[in-house]
């Protein structure tokens, strides 16, 4: 079945949850998720961090503002979309065929599980440096957008 958990001004912590879909969010506080499995997972937050680890899903979408948005040790069968505004965006040891990362006024960094040559890459930043070059021909898709910050994305394999 579906699992929903929402709060205002209070933290949400989910651990070892399996469901058809998981929808969660809060404002002015944190969302922590560890070992979550679902077809679709959505996390909506404002003015608080998101930290997700051990995610297994078809689709993951997580967005916050004015804090950090981090995903690690996760595998997505279809896509991952991480969005932030005025905060750090981190991705570490994440595997997915479609990855979309965006933030502003901070840095995007991390390691994608796989090889850079497997991805068609669209990377764009203003007022920052990027470790990525735009490429075509990969079966997978990586889109990274930043405004006023660096992009420092690496891959686990050559």
VOBA-1610 file (N, C-alpha, C; in pm, whole numbers, padded with zeros to 5 digits, always signed):
BEGIN
Unk+00080-00118+00000Unk+00000+00000+00000Unk+00086+00126+00000Unk+00021+00237+00016Unk+00088+00367+00019Unk+00124+00405+00162Unk+00232+00481+00174Unk+00273+00532+00304Unk+00291+00682+00291Unk+00225+00759+00378Unk+00239+00905+00379Unk+00273+00951+00519Unk+00365+01049+00527Unk+00400+01109+00656Unk+00435+01255+00630Unk+00358+01345+00686Unk+00380+01489+00668Unk+00383+01558+00804Unk+00460+01669+00810Unk+00472+01743+00934Unk+00495+01890+00901Unk+00475+01973+00998Unk+00511+02112+00988Unk+00588+02147+01115Unk+00708+02199+01099Unk+00794+02234+01212Unk+00837+02115+01296Unk+00835+01996+01236Unk+00880+01878+01308Unk+00953+01785+01213Unk+01054+01717+01265Unk+01135+01627+01184Unk+01061+01499+01153Unk+01099+01438+01039Unk+01047+01308+01001Unk+01165+01213+00982Unk+01156+01096+01045Unk+01259+00994+01029Unk+01191+00863+00990Unk+01228+00810+00874Unk+01173+00684+00826Unk+01287+00583+00816Unk+01265+00465+00869Unk+01368+00362+00864Unk+01305+00227+00833Unk+01367+00155+00739Unk+01324+00022+00698Unk+01175+00019+00664Unk+01136+00103+00567Unk+00997+00107+00522Unk+00990+00051+00381Unk+00897-00041+00359Unk+00868-00093+00226Unk+00721-00071+00198Unk+00692-00009+00082Unk+00554+00021+00046Unk+00546+00037-00106Unk+00424+00036-00160Unk+00408+00060-00304Unk+00457+00200-00339Unk+00424+00296-00252Unk+00474+00432-00269Unk+00492+00497-00133Unk+00590+00587-00126Unk+00619+00660-00002Unk+00620+00808-00036Unk+00537+00885+00034Unk+00531+01030+00016Unk+00548+01095+00153Unk+00647+01183+00163Unk+00674+01245+00293Unk+00725+01387+00275Unk+00714+01466+00379Unk+00766+01602+00373Unk+00738+01678+00500Unk+00812+01786+00515Unk+00794+01873+00630Unk+00840+02013+00593Unk+00828+02103+00683Unk+00884+02237+00664Unk+00952+02278+00793Unk+01058+02355+00778Unk+01133+02407+00893Unk+01193+02297+00982Unk+01219+02181+00921Unk+01282+02073+00995Unk+01342+01974+00895Unk+01382+01857+00943Unk+01457+01762+00862Unk+01375+01641+00821Unk+01418+01579+00709Unk+01365+01449+00669Unk+01484+01355+00655Unk+01485+01247+00735Unk+01586+01143+00726Unk+01517+01015+00681Unk+01572+00950+00579Unk+01519+00823+00533Unk+01631+00723+00514Unk+01616+00605+00574Unk+01718+00501+00566Unk+01653+00367+00534Unk+01703+00301+00431Unk+01656+00170+00388Unk+01506+00175+00355Unk+01476+00251+00250Unk+01340+00266+00203Unk+01327+00195+00068Unk+01216+00123+00048Unk+01191+00054-00078Unk+01048+00081-00122Unk+01034+00124-00249Unk+00901+00153-00303Unk+00910+00170-00453Unk+00794+00166-00519Unk+00791+00198-00661Unk+00824+00344-00682Unk+00759+00430-00605Unk+00781+00575-00615Unk+00800+00634-00475Unk+00903+00720-00463Unk+00927+00790-00338Unk+00936+00938-00367Unk+00856+01019-00296Unk+00866+01165-00308Unk+00889+01225-00169Unk+00981+01320-00165Unk+01012+01392-00041Unk+01008+01541-00073Unk+00922+01613-00002Unk+00910+01758-00020Unk+00943+01825+00112Unk+01032+01923+00105Unk+01073+01990+00227Unk+01100+02136+00195Unk+01095+02219+00296Unk+01142+02357+00282Unk+01207+02399+00413Unk+01317+02470+00401Unk+01390+02519+00519Unk+01437+02408+00611Unk+01470+02294+00552Unk+01524+02184+00632Unk+01593+02084+00543Unk+01687+02010+00599Unk+01765+01919+00517Unk+01688+01790+00486Unk+01735+01726+00378Unk+01691+01591+00341Unk+01817+01505+00337Unk+01814+01391+00406Unk+01923+01295+00399Unk+01862+01158+00377Unk+01890+01098+00261Unk+01836+00968+00225Unk+01950+00871+00198Unk+01937+00749+00250Unk+02041+00647+00233Unk+01976+00510+00217Unk+02033+00428+00130Unk+01981+00293+00114Unk+01844+00290+00049Unk+01825+00374-00051Unk+01696+00382-00119Unk+01694+00284-00236Unk+01585+00210-00249Unk+01562+00122-00362Unk+01422+00152-00415Unk+01416+00207-00537Unk+01287+00247-00592Unk+01295+00257-00743Unk+01179+00266-00806Unk+01176+00295-00949Unk+01207+00443-00970Unk+01137+00527-00895Unk+01146+00672-00911Unk+01163+00737-00774Unk+01259+00829-00765Unk+01278+00910-00645Unk+01281+01057-00684Unk+01200+01138-00618Unk+01204+01283-00634Unk+01212+01345-00495Unk+01318+01425-00471Unk+01336+01489-00341Unk+01372+01635-00362Unk+01300+01724-00296Unk+01328+01867-00311Unk+01322+01938-00176Unk+01413+02035-00160Unk+01413+02118-00041Unk+01465+02256-00077Unk+01472+02342+00021Unk+01528+02474+00000Unk+01597+02519+00128Unk+01697+02605+00112Unk+01765+02668+00225Unk+01830+02568+00322Unk+01869+02452+00270Unk+01940+02353+00349Unk+02004+02254+00253Unk+02047+02138+00301Unk+02112+02041+00213Unk+02016+01931+00170Unk+02046+01872+00054Unk+01968+01761-00002Unk+02070+01656-00042Unk+02072+01542+00030Unk+02175+01442+00008Unk+02115+01303-00008Unk+02173+01227-00104Unk+02132+01091-00132Unk+02258+01005-00143Unk+02258+00890-00075Unk+02375+00802-00083Unk+02333+00656-00083Unk+02424+00572-00136Unk+02408+00426-00135Unk+02270+00382-00181Unk+02230+00428-00301Unk+02094+00403-00347Unk+02092+00357-00492Unk+01987+00284-00527Unk+01969+00233-00662Unk+01826+00261-00707Unk+01815+00332-00821Unk+01685+00366-00876Unk+01671+00299-01012Unk+01561+00226-01033Unk+01543+00152-01158Unk+01514+00246-01275Unk+01450+00361-01249Unk+01414+00452-01356Unk+01483+00588-01343Unk+01449+00663-01237Unk+01504+00799-01231Unk+01517+00851-01089Unk+01609+00947-01075Unk+01623+01023-00952Unk+01629+01170-00988Unk+01549+01250-00919Unk+01549+01395-00936Unk+01570+01458-00799Unk+01682+01531-00784Unk+01710+01601-00660Unk+01713+01751-00692Unk+01634+01827-00618Unk+01622+01970-00641Unk+01644+02045-00511Unk+01713+02157-00521Unk+01738+02239-00404Unk+01742+02385-00448Unk+01726+02472-00354Unk+01742+02614-00376Unk+01816+02670-00255Unk+01925+02738-00279Unk+02005+02796-00169Unk+02061+02690-00075Unk+02108+02579-00133Unk+02166+02478-00046Unk+02243+02372-00122Unk+02328+02303-00048Unk+02414+02198-00102Unk+02333+02079-00152Unk+02378+02022-00263Unk+02317+01901-00316Unk+02426+01796-00332Unk+02410+01682-00264Unk+02511+01577-00268Unk+02452+01444-00309Unk+02530+01372-00392Unk+02489+01239-00437Unk+02613+01150-00427Unk+02600+01036-00360Unk+02717+00952-00340Unk+02680+00805-00354Unk+02749+00736-00443Unk+02726+00594-00469Unk+02579+00568-00504Unk+02533+00641-00606Unk+02395+00629-00652Unk+02395+00576-00795Unk+02307+00481-00819Unk+02294+00418-00950Unk+02154+00444-01003Unk+02145+00501-01126Unk+02016+00526-01189Unk+02038+00556-01336Unk+01945+00514-01424Unk+01961+00543-01566Unk+01930+00689-01602Unk+01853+00757-01520Unk+01819+00898-01544Unk+01838+00976-01415Unk+01932+01071-01419Unk+01965+01149-01300Unk+01952+01296-01334Unk+01876+01370-01252Unk+01855+01513-01272Unk+01883+01584-01140Unk+01985+01671-01139Unk+02029+01740-01018Unk+02027+01891-01041Unk+01970+01966-00948Unk+01973+02112-00962Unk+01971+02182-00828Unk+02048+02291-00820Unk+02046+02377-00702Unk+02090+02516-00742Unk+02094+02604-00646Unk+02144+02739-00668Unk+02217+02786-00542Unk+02313+02874-00563Unk+02385+02938-00452Unk+02456+02840-00360Unk+02499+02726-00415Unk+02576+02629-00340Unk+02640+02533-00439Unk+02689+02420-00388Unk+02764+02324-00468Unk+02683+02197-00493Unk+02708+02135-00608Unk+02658+02001-00636Unk+02780+01911-00645Unk+02783+01804-00565Unk+02900+01716-00571Unk+02862+01573-00539Unk+02955+01482-00574Unk+02936+01343-00539Unk+02989+01247-00641Unk+02953+01119-00621Unk+02999+01010-00707Unk+02879+00930-00754Unk+02870+00913-00886Unk+02766+00831-00947Unk+02824+00692-00969Unk+02746+00590-00933Unk+02789+00452-00949Unk+02776+00414-01096Unk+02890+00400-01163Unk+02890+00366-01305Unk+03000+00439-01378Unk+02993+00433-01510Unk+03095+00493-01595Unk+03040+00617-01665Unk+03122+00720-01676Unk+03080+00844-01740Unk+03038+00820-01884Unk+03101+00727-01953Unk+03070+00704-02094Unk+02930+00643-02114Unk+02868+00591-02009Unk+02733+00537-02019Unk+02626+00646-02020Unk+02666+00770-01992Unk+02570+00879-01978Unk+02583+00984-02088Unk+02469+01029-02138Unk+02463+01154-02213Unk+02451+01262-02107Unk+02540+01361-02111Unk+02550+01458-02002Unk+02516+01599-02050Unk+02428+01664-01976Unk+02400+01806-01993Unk+02431+01873-01860Unk+02541+01947-01854Unk+02582+02014-01730Unk+02594+02163-01756Unk+02533+02241-01667Unk+02535+02386-01685Unk+02546+02454-01549Unk+02639+02548-01538Unk+02648+02628-01417Unk+02679+02772-01456Unk+02637+02862-01373Unk+02676+03001-01390Unk+02752+03042-01264Unk+02856+03120-01282Unk+02938+03163-01168Unk+02994+03046-01089Unk+03040+02943-01161Unk+03100+02828-01095Unk+03174+02742-01196Unk+03251+02647-01144Unk+03326+02553-01228Unk+03253+02420-01233Unk+03277+02345-01342Unk+03215+02213-01356Unk+03319+02108-01391Unk+03309+01993-01326Unk+03396+01879-01356Unk+03342+01799-01474Unk+03222+01832-01519Unk+03156+01757-01626Unk+03164+01831-01759Unk+03179+01752-01866Unk+03168+01806-02001Unk+03039+01751-02062Unk+02971+01832-02143Unk+02851+01786-02209Unk+02888+01680-02313Unk+02817+01568-02309Unk+02843+01459-02402Unk+02712+01400-02452Unk+02717+01331-02564Unk+02601+01260-02617Unk+02642+01117-02643Unk+02545+01031-02669Unk+02575+00893-02705Unk+02558+00792-02594Unk+02550+00836-02471Unk+02529+00742-02362Unk+02384+00697-02356Unk+02362+00573-02313Unk+02225+00521-02301Unk+02152+00580-02182Unk+02227+00628-02085Unk+02168+00687-01964Unk+02175+00839-01974Unk+02101+00909-01888Unk+02095+01055-01894Unk+02135+01117-01760Unk+02223+01217-01767Unk+02262+01295-01649Unk+02246+01442-01682Unk+02159+01510-01606Unk+02139+01653-01621Unk+02173+01720-01489Unk+02263+01819-01495Unk+02306+01889-01374Unk+02301+02038-01402Unk+02222+02110-01323Unk+02210+02254-01338Unk+02239+02323-01206Unk+02322+02428-01213Unk+02354+02505-01094Unk+02361+02652-01130Unk+02328+02734-01037Unk+02341+02878-01052Unk+02420+02928-00931Unk+02530+02996-00956Unk+02614+03048-00848Unk+02676+02939-00763Unk+02729+02835-00830Unk+02796+02730-00755Unk+02864+02630-00846Unk+02957+02554-00789Unk+03034+02456-00864Unk+02957+02325-00881Unk+02997+02252-00986Unk+02954+02115-01007Unk+03077+02027-00999Unk+03078+01933-00905Unk+03191+01843-00888Unk+03138+01699-00879Unk+03106+01641-00995Unk+03052+01507-01003Unk+03156+01415-01064Unk+03175+01299-01001Unk+03267+01198-01051Unk+03192+01065-01065Unk+03260+00967-01123Unk+03201+00836-01148Unk+03286+00728-01082Unk+03221+00619-01039Unk+03291+00512-00967Unk+03379+00428-01059Unk+03349+00431-01189Unk+03424+00352-01287Unk+03476+00445-01397Unk+03585+00403-01465Unk+03638+00488-01574Unk+03540+00503-01690
//
